[in-house]
Amino acid sequence: MEFITREQFNQKVTVSDLVEALESLGYSVMLEKRPALTPEQRKYATKKIFSEPDILRQLEEAEKHLKEGNMDYFSGDEEQFSKLVDEVNDR
């Protein structure tokens, strides 16, 4: 099994990069775009997701951290995201 370095992980990776890497390891890769969920499927998925106790607990914790000003989030700034990834890896 091949591993990547932290520097490689923190670089911007495209789908074509991933496909190329998998194919170089001998895998055959086929991509297809999935159709959007129907309204019924969305309702079912939403109901299932929000009936999971672990998900509800995580949402409650996130809300608590947000209210306390204690929450890290991704703003869209890639440099800030890299710093956040480094912080998480250092914990």
KARAHU-V858129 format. One record per residue. N is the residue number from 1. RES is the residue in one small letter. PHI is phi in whole degrees, 0 to 359 (999 if undefined). NEAR is the number of other C-alpha atoms within 12 Angstrom. Layout:
# KARAHU-V858129
n & res & phi & near
N & RES & PHI & NEAR
N & RES & PHI & NEAR
This chain:
# KARAHU-V858129
n & res & phi & near
1 & m & 999 & 5
2 & e & 263 & 8
3 & f & 244 & 10
4 & i & 252 & 11
5 & t & 277 & 9
6 & r & 300 & 13
7 & e & 298 & 13
8 & q & 294 & 12
9 & f & 296 & 16
10 & n & 281 & 19
11 & q & 282 & 16
12 & k & 289 & 15
13 & v & 242 & 14
14 & t & 259 & 11
15 & v & 299 & 13
16 & s & 296 & 14
17 & d & 298 & 15
18 & l & 295 & 19
19 & v & 299 & 18
20 & e & 300 & 17
21 & a & 296 & 19
22 & l & 295 & 17
23 & e & 294 & 14
24 & s & 291 & 13
25 & l & 270 & 14
26 & g & 97 & 10
27 & y & 273 & 12
28 & s & 263 & 13
29 & v & 242 & 17
30 & m & 230 & 13
31 & l & 249 & 10
32 & e & 216 & 6
33 & k & 279 & 6
34 & r & 280 & 7
35 & p & 290 & 7
36 & a & 297 & 9
37 & l & 292 & 12
38 & t & 285 & 11
39 & p & 304 & 10
40 & e & 294 & 11
41 & q & 295 & 13
42 & r & 297 & 13
43 & k & 298 & 13
44 & y & 297 & 14
45 & a & 296 & 15
46 & t & 299 & 15
47 & k & 298 & 14
48 & k & 295 & 15
49 & i & 299 & 17
50 & f & 276 & 17
51 & s & 257 & 14
52 & e & 276 & 14
53 & p & 302 & 12
54 & d & 295 & 13
55 & i & 292 & 16
56 & l & 298 & 16
57 & r & 297 & 15
58 & q & 296 & 15
59 & l & 294 & 17
60 & e & 296 & 15
61 & e & 296 & 16
62 & a & 297 & 18
63 & e & 297 & 16
64 & k & 298 & 14
65 & h & 295 & 15
66 & l & 296 & 14
67 & k & 297 & 11
68 & e & 277 & 11
69 & g & 70 & 11
70 & n & 247 & 12
71 & m & 241 & 14
72 & d & 273 & 18
73 & y & 212 & 19
74 & f & 263 & 14
75 & s & 266 & 12
76 & g & 105 & 10
77 & d & 276 & 11
78 & e & 296 & 15
79 & e & 295 & 15
80 & q & 296 & 16
81 & f & 296 & 19
82 & s & 300 & 23
83 & k & 296 & 18
84 & l & 297 & 21
85 & v & 299 & 21
86 & d & 297 & 16
87 & e & 299 & 12
88 & v & 296 & 12
89 & n & 293 & 12
90 & d & 278 & 9
91 & r & 287 & 7
